[in-house]
C-alpha cells in the first residue's frame, strides 16, 4: 500500500510541477509518480534488510507439537 500511496502523491506533485515549469503535466505526472514509487520500494527494501539482521526478527522454534 505504501508504494501505491507514494505513486499517487508523486503523480499529483508531478502534475503541479509540470504546470509550474511549463512541461506536459501528463508526462511530468508519470515521471515523478514512478520516481516516488521506486523511492518507496527502495525505502521498504532497505528497512527490511536492516530488520532482517536483527535477532528479534529471526524465526525461532518455541514448541514442538507431537
N, C-alpha and C positions, 0 to 999 in steps of 0.2 A: 504494500500500500504506500509505503514511503517513496519509492521511485515514481509511482504514478502521480502522487501529490506534487513532487518536485517537477515532473513533466508539465503538469497543468500550470503551476506557478511560473515556470520558465517560459511557457507559451504566452502567458499574459504579459510578462515582463518583456519578452521579445517583441510582442505586438506593439507595446508602448514605445520601446526603444526604436523600432523600425519607423514609427511615425515621427519621432523626435529627430532622428538622424537622416531622414528623407530616403530610407530604404523601403523595399517592399515589405509591408507589415506581415504578410503571409510567410515570406522566406525568413525574415528575422525571427518570427514566432517559431518556426520549425527548427531553426538552427539553435536558438537559445533554449528551447524546450528540450531538445535532445542533449544539449550540453548539461543542463540541470539534471536530466535523467541519469547520464553517465556519472556525474558527480555523486549523486545519491547512491548509485550502485557501488562506486568506489568507497564511499564512506561506510556503507554496510559491510563490505568485504574486509576493509581494514579493521573495523571494530570486531568482526567475527574472528579474524586472525589473532588479535590480541587476547580475546576472551578464550580462544582455544588453547592458548599457552598456560592459562591459569589452572591450577589443580582443582579448584572448586567446580569447574565446568566439565571435568572429565567424568565419564560414567564409572560407577562403582557397583560391584555386586554386594547387595545388602543382605539378602537371604536367599538360600537355595530351597526351592519348593520341591517336594517329592510327590 
